[in-house]
Amino acid sequence: MDFEENLIKRQNSTEYFDTVIGHIEDIVIGEGFQTLVNQFMDCYYLVFEPGEENKIAYTEIYQKYQFLVETFIVESLNDRMRFDMERFARELETRKSELLDGEIFELLYTLTDFLTFKEMLLDYKSFKEGAYDELSKDFSVTGLQKQP
């Protein structure tokens, strides 16, 4: 493969990856996805406890989460485009060394990394139990102009 063919292949690869990520962003901010995840977390957040010990029940819950979220995203992607999970997984793997940052990648990591998933549920539990107060009450907005 010469330089030009390799460049075209990388551009198509980047374009495909970016298109999929764009669609995933649209999907996860949608009401359907938000409701699905919140209902799931409402069902299971009380099971999880901080600490290094991982109960057997966590594995079952994690597998349910993976199936539920993955199925929702894949079906939604298939409705929007010709989605190829194997191709996307390869693209994601090749970019693993890059710093893929942002909420979308955090969500994707919850599908492949149990500890990230557990941390998400523990954060949700803390929020539900009031450990995180509403942040907006600590902010004050003032103008930059001098008052007369």
C-alpha positions, 0 to 999 in steps of 0.5 A: 500500500503506498502513502496515498492509499494509506492516507485515504484509509486513515482519513476514512477511518477517522471520518467513520470514528468521528461519525459514530462518536457524534451519533453516540453523543446525540444518543446519550443526551437523548431522553430515552437513554437518560431515562434508561440509565437513571432507572437502572441506577435507581434499581441498583445503586443501594447494592454498591458499597465503597471499598475494594471488596467486590461482591458477586452480585456486582458482576451480575449487575455489571453484565446487565448494565453492559447488555442494556446500554450496549443494546440501546446504543447499537440499535440506535446507531443502526437506525442512524447509519450502517454501524459496524461494531467490529470496525468501531471496536478496532478504531477505538482500540487503535486510539487507546493510546491517545487521550480520549477524554470527555463524557462519551469516552467515560461512558464507553469505559463504563462498558469495558471497565468494571471499576469505572462502572462501580465508581459511577454507581457510587457517585450516583449513590452519594448524590442520591444520599445527599453527599453532593449538595446542589452546586449552584447554591455556592455560586454567585454571578456578578457583573464586571461593570462598576455599579453607579 
